[in-house]
C-alpha cells in the first residue's frame, strides 16, 4: 500500500527544487548526525553520545566520520553558561556540546549545537539530524538480517540494542572494563558506532533490501520523533515543519497545550526501565469570568528492586551497562503549557526546585526536581490556571510527546469528556465530544 508513504512522497516532491543544494551538487554540504541515548533522557531525545559528520558532494556520500561527544571540548574555549537547573543539580557550569540539547524545541537546540560545533571546529554545518535507540531498532529491523563483524549473530530490530549495550561494555572481544582498565576501555567504548554505521551503509549499497520497508521505518521514526531533522535551508526547513519532522514544539493557536519534558540528571541510564503515565484534567469554572483549572498528575515507577541502594549522584561508570541502569532516577521535570497559565500548587517535587519561566514558542514552563530510588513509585502533581481565552465551547487539546521518551499512557478528563489512550506519535489533538 502506498498510503503510509504519502508524507514521504510529499516531502520528496516539495524538496525537488532544493535537492541540488541539499545534496552538494553545487558544492559540498556538511551535516551532523547526532546520536542520542534515550536511556539517559534529555529534552530532545537523550544524552548526546556521539556525532557523525556527513559530507555530501555531487549527490553522493563523500565522507562519514564519527567522534565521541566528549572529544568536542577544548579547555581554551569559552562556552555559554549551563541552564541554572543543570548547574544546581548536576554541578555543570558550562554548556558543552554533549549537554546542549536542553531545549525540547529541536530547531532551537539545533541552532545552539551548530554554533558550538562551529566554535569547536570552524565548520558551519548545513543541517543536523538526530537518531536514538528506537530509530536504530526501526532501521535495523527494516534491513534485517544485518551481518556485522563481532556480532554473535545477524542483527535485527529485536537484538540490536542489546548488541550495542554489550559492545559498549566490552568493545574488544574478551576484554571487560575490569580487565583492560578504565582508561583503555573509555577510549574504546564507542568504537562500535562507526562499525555499525558501515554495516548499515554496506547493506544499503548492496541493493538487496526492501525499499518500501526501509521508507516506512524511516517515516515511523520521523513520526515518533526518533529521528528529527533541522536544515539551514529555510524553504526545506519549512517543509519539514509542516510534516512535524523538524522536532519543533507544535503549539496550536487558540488550543490548550501540554508537553511533559524529563531530563535525567543522574549521570546514568535509568530511563531504560523507568515507567511513566500522565493524567490530565480540566475543571471549568462556575462563573464565566473565571479561568479553568488544569491538573497534571505524572506517575513514575522504578521497577527494579535493589535493597539498601544509595542514591549517589557521583558521575561514575560501573562494570557493565546494567550497572548504569540500576541506579536512582534523578529527574528534572518540565511541563510546557499555554502562555498566560498561572501556577497554583505542586506536589512531589523538591520545594526549593519549583519554578516557572517563559518557554519557547509562546509557552509557559512549570518545573521542578525529584529523586526516585529503585523499587519505588512517585506522583508529581501540578495544578494551574489556564488562560481565560480557553472556553468549553471551542476547547481543543494538543499533547506533544517528548522525543526519546517512549509511548506515554494518557488519561484525559475535560469537563464531561474523557479519553484513555497511549501516545506513540509526536502529537495528539483532541476535542471534547
C-alpha positions in Angstrom: 0.0 0.0 0.0 1.3 3.4 -0.9 -0.8 5.4 1.6 1.6 5.2 4.5 4.3 6.7 2.3 2.4 9.7 1.2 4.1 12.1 3.6 7.5 11.0 2.4 6.4 11.4 -1.2 5.0 14.8 -0.5 8.3 15.8 1.2 10.4 14.5 -1.7 8.3 16.3 -4.3 8.2 19.6 -2.4 12.0 19.5 -1.9 12.9 18.8 -5.5 14.0 22.4 -6.2 16.3 22.3 -3.1 17.7 18.9 -3.7 20.8 20.0 -5.8 21.8 22.4 -3.0 21.0 20.0 -0.1 22.9 17.1 -1.7 26.1 19.0 -2.7 25.6 19.3 -6.4 26.8 22.9 -6.4 29.4 22.4 -3.6 30.0 20.1 -0.6 27.3 20.1 2.1 28.1 19.0 5.7 25.5 17.6 8.1 25.8 16.4 11.7 24.3 13.1 12.7 23.7 13.4 16.5 23.4 10.1 18.3 21.2 10.4 21.4 21.0 7.7 24.1 17.3 7.7 25.2 18.2 5.5 28.2 19.6 8.8 29.6 16.7 11.0 28.6 17.3 14.6 27.7 14.9 17.2 26.2 15.4 16.3 22.5 15.6 12.5 23.0 18.7 11.6 25.0 22.2 12.3 26.1 24.4 13.2 23.1 26.7 10.2 23.0 28.4 10.7 19.6 28.1 12.7 16.4 28.7 11.7 12.8 30.0 14.3 10.3 28.4 13.6 6.9 29.7 15.2 3.7 27.6 15.1 0.5 29.2 16.0 -2.8 27.7 15.8 -6.3 24.7 14.0 -4.8 26.8 11.3 -3.2 28.1 10.4 0.3 31.7 11.7 0.1 32.6 11.1 3.8 31.2 9.9 7.1 33.2 10.1 10.3 32.1 9.6 13.9 33.5 11.2 17.0 32.8 10.7 20.7 30.9 13.7 22.0 33.4 14.1 24.9 36.1 14.9 22.3 34.3 18.1 21.4 35.8 20.2 24.2 38.8 22.4 24.5 40.0 24.0 27.7 40.9 27.2 26.0 37.4 27.8 24.5 34.7 29.8 26.1 31.2 28.2 26.4 27.8 29.5 27.2 26.7 29.1 30.9 24.6 26.0 31.6 20.9 26.4 32.4 20.5 27.1 36.1 19.0 23.6 36.9 22.0 21.8 35.3 24.3 24.0 37.4 22.3 23.5 40.6 21.6 19.7 40.4 24.5 18.4 38.2 27.2 20.9 39.0 27.7 21.7 35.3 28.8 25.3 35.0 29.1 25.5 31.2 27.1 24.1 28.3 29.2 21.8 26.2 28.0 20.1 23.0 27.1 16.9 24.7 24.7 18.6 27.1 23.4 21.4 24.8 20.1 19.7 23.9 18.4 21.4 26.8 15.5 22.9 24.8 12.9 20.4 23.7 12.3 22.6 20.6 14.7 20.9 18.3 15.2 23.9 15.9 16.2 25.9 19.0 18.6 23.2 20.1 20.0 22.6 16.6 20.9 26.3 16.3 22.9 26.1 19.5 24.6 22.8 18.5 25.5 24.3 15.2 27.1 27.4 16.9 29.1 25.3 19.4 30.3 22.9 16.6 31.4 25.9 14.5 33.3 27.3 17.5 35.0 24.0 18.1 35.8 23.1 14.5 35.4 26.2 12.3 32.9 24.3 10.2 29.4 25.6 9.6 27.1 22.7 9.0 24.1 22.8 6.7 21.8 20.6 8.9 21.5 18.4 11.9 19.8 15.0 12.2 19.2 13.2 15.5 18.8 9.4 15.9 18.0 7.5 19.1 17.9 3.8 20.1 14.3 3.4 18.9 15.3 4.7 15.4 18.1 2.2 15.4 15.6 -0.6 16.2 13.3 0.5 13.3 16.0 1.0 10.7 17.9 -2.2 11.5 14.6 -4.1 11.6 13.8 -2.9 8.1 17.3 -4.0 6.8 17.5 -7.3 8.8 19.2 -9.6 8.8 22.2 -7.3 9.1 25.6 -9.0 9.2 28.3 -7.3 11.2 31.7 -8.3 12.4 32.0 -9.1 16.1 28.2 -9.7 16.3 27.4 -13.2 17.6 24.5 -13.4 15.1 23.0 -11.2 12.4 21.5 -8.0 13.8 17.7 -7.5 13.8 15.4 -4.9 15.3 14.9 -7.2 18.3 18.6 -7.7 19.2 20.4 -4.6 18.0 20.0 -2.6 21.2 21.3 -5.4 23.4 24.2 -5.8 21.0 25.0 -2.1 21.3 25.0 -2.3 25.1 27.2 -5.4 25.1 29.7 -3.7 22.8 29.7 -0.6 24.9 30.7 -2.6 28.0 33.1 -4.9 26.1 34.4 -3.2 23.0 37.2 -5.7 22.4 36.4 -9.4 22.4 37.0 -10.9 25.8 38.1 -7.6 27.4 35.8 -6.2 30.1 36.2 -2.8 31.8 37.8 -4.5 34.8 40.3 -6.5 32.6 41.6 -3.6 30.4 41.3 -0.8 32.9 39.0 2.2 32.8 41.3 4.4 30.7 41.7 2.0 27.8 38.1 1.0 27.9 36.9 4.6 27.9 38.8 5.2 24.7 37.2 2.1 23.0 33.7 2.1 24.4 32.1 3.7 21.3 34.1 2.0 18.6 31.0 0.1 17.6 29.3 3.2 16.3 31.3 3.7 13.1 31.4 -0.1 12.6 27.6 -0.3 12.9 27.2 2.7 10.6 29.4 1.0 8.0 27.4 -2.3 8.2 24.2 -0.3 7.6 25.7 1.6 4.6 27.1 -1.7 3.2 23.6 -3.2 3.3 22.0 -0.2 1.7 24.7 -0.1 -1.1 24.1 -3.8 -1.8 20.7 -3.1 -3.1 19.4 -6.3 -1.5 16.9 -4.5 0.6 13.1 -3.9 0.8 13.0 -0.3 -0.1 9.3 0.1 1.0 10.1 -1.4 4.4 13.1 1.0 4.8 11.0 4.0 3.8 8.2 3.0 6.2 10.6 2.5 9.0 12.2 5.9 8.4 8.7 7.5 8.3 7.7 5.8 11.5 10.9 7.1 13.2 10.1 10.6 12.0 6.5 10.5 13.1 7.6 9.2 16.6 10.5 11.8 16.9 13.1 9.0 17.0 14.6 10.9 14.1 14.4 14.7 13.9 15.8 16.9 11.1 16.8 20.6 11.1 18.1 22.2 7.9 19.6 25.6 7.5 17.8 26.0 4.1 14.7 27.9 5.2 12.4 26.5 2.5 13.4 22.9 3.2 13.0 23.5 6.9 9.5 24.9 6.4 8.5 21.7 4.6 9.8 19.5 7.4 8.0 21.7 10.0 4.7 21.2 8.1 5.1 17.4 8.5 6.2 17.7 12.1 9.5 16.2 11.3 11.7 19.0 12.5 11.3 18.2 16.2 9.8 21.6 16.9 7.2 22.4 19.6 3.8 22.3 17.9 1.8 24.9 19.9 -1.6 25.5 18.3 -3.1 28.9 18.4 -6.3 29.0 20.5 -5.8 25.5 21.8 -4.7 24.0 25.1 -1.2 22.6 25.0 0.7 20.2 27.2 4.2 18.6 26.8 6.0 16.7 29.5 9.8 17.0 29.3 12.0 14.9 31.5 15.8 15.5 31.9 17.8 12.7 33.6 20.3 14.5 35.8 21.8 11.4 37.4 24.7 10.6 35.0 23.1 7.1 34.5 20.8 5.1 32.2 17.8 4.7 34.5 15.4 5.7 31.8 15.9 2.2 30.3 13.4 0.9 32.9 11.5 4.0 34.2 7.8 3.7 33.6 5.6 6.9 33.2 2.0 7.7 32.8 0.1 11.0 32.7 -3.3 12.1 33.9 -4.7 15.5 32.8 -7.9 17.1 33.9 -9.5 20.5 33.2 -12.3 21.8 35.5 -14.4 24.6 34.1 -15.4 27.4 36.4 -18.9 28.1 37.6 -18.5 31.8 36.9 -18.0 32.8 33.3 -15.3 35.3 34.2 -13.1 32.8 36.0 -10.3 30.7 34.3 -10.4 27.0 34.1 -8.1 25.0 36.4 -5.9 22.2 35.0 -4.3 19.4 37.0 -1.4 17.3 35.7 -0.5 14.1 37.6 2.5 12.2 36.4 3.2 8.7 37.8 6.8 7.5 37.7 7.7 3.9 38.7 11.2 2.5 39.1 10.5 -1.3 38.8 14.0 -2.6 39.8 14.4 -4.0 43.3 17.8 -3.1 44.8 17.7 -3.3 48.7 19.7 -0.7 50.6 20.6 1.2 47.4 22.3 4.5 47.9 21.2 7.4 45.7 24.7 8.6 44.8 24.9 11.4 42.2 28.7 11.0 41.7 29.4 10.5 38.0 30.9 7.0 37.6 31.0 4.0 35.3 30.3 0.5 36.6 31.2 -3.0 35.5 28.7 -3.1 32.6 25.8 -1.2 31.1 23.3 -2.7 33.6 25.2 -1.0 36.4 24.3 2.4 34.9 20.6 1.3 34.7 20.4 0.0 38.3 20.5 3.4 39.9 18.2 6.1 41.3 16.3 8.3 38.9 17.4 12.0 39.3 14.9 13.8 37.3 14.2 17.4 36.4 10.6 17.6 35.0 9.2 20.4 32.9 5.6 21.0 31.9 5.2 23.2 28.8 1.7 24.8 28.9 -0.1 27.7 27.2 1.3 31.2 27.7 -0.7 33.0 30.4 -1.1 29.9 32.6 -0.6 30.6 36.3 0.9 28.1 38.7 -1.3 27.3 41.7 0.4 24.4 43.5 2.8 21.4 43.1 3.4 18.1 45.0 6.1 15.5 44.6 8.9 18.0 43.8 11.6 19.4 46.0 10.2 22.7 47.2 13.3 24.7 46.5 13.4 23.5 42.9 10.0 24.6 41.8 10.0 27.5 39.3 8.0 29.0 36.4 9.5 30.6 33.4 8.6 31.7 29.9 9.2 28.9 27.3 9.9 28.6 23.6 7.2 29.3 21.0 5.0 31.3 23.4 4.7 28.7 26.2 4.9 28.8 29.9 7.1 26.3 31.8 6.4 24.8 35.3 9.4 22.8 36.5 10.9 21.0 39.5 13.3 18.2 40.6 12.9 14.9 42.4 14.8 11.7 43.1 13.2 8.3 42.7 15.0 5.3 44.3 14.7 1.8 42.7 11.6 -0.1 43.7 9.6 3.0 44.4 6.7 4.9 42.7 6.1 8.6 43.0 3.5 11.0 41.8 4.2 14.6 40.6 1.2 16.8 40.7 1.0 20.3 39.2 -2.1 22.5 39.3 -2.5 25.7 37.4 -5.0 28.2 36.0 -5.4 28.1 32.2 -5.7 31.3 30.1 -9.2 32.8 30.2 -9.3 32.5 26.4 -9.8 28.8 26.7 -13.5 28.1 26.9 -15.7 24.9 26.8 -17.3 26.0 23.5 -14.1 25.9 21.4 -11.8 23.8 23.5 -9.1 21.7 21.9 -6.2 20.0 23.5 -2.8 19.2 21.9 -0.5 16.9 23.8 3.1 16.5 22.5 5.2 13.6 23.5 8.9 14.1 24.3 11.3 12.8 21.8 13.0 9.6 23.0 10.5 9.1 25.9 8.7 6.0 24.5 4.9 5.5 24.4 3.1 7.6 27.0 -0.1 6.2 28.6 -2.7 9.1 28.9 -5.9 9.7 30.8 -7.6 13.0 30.0 -10.7 14.4 31.6 -12.1 17.7 30.4 -15.5 18.6 31.9 -17.7 15.6 31.0 -15.3 14.4 28.2 -12.9 11.5 28.8 -10.1 9.9 26.8 -7.8 7.0 27.6 -5.1 6.2 25.2 -1.3 5.7 24.7 0.5 8.3 22.7 3.1 6.7 20.3 3.4 9.5 17.8 4.6 13.1 18.2 1.3 14.7 19.0 -2.4 14.1 19.9 -5.0 16.6 19.0 -8.3 16.0 20.9 -11.6 17.9 21.1 -14.2 17.1 23.7 -17.0 15.1 22.1 
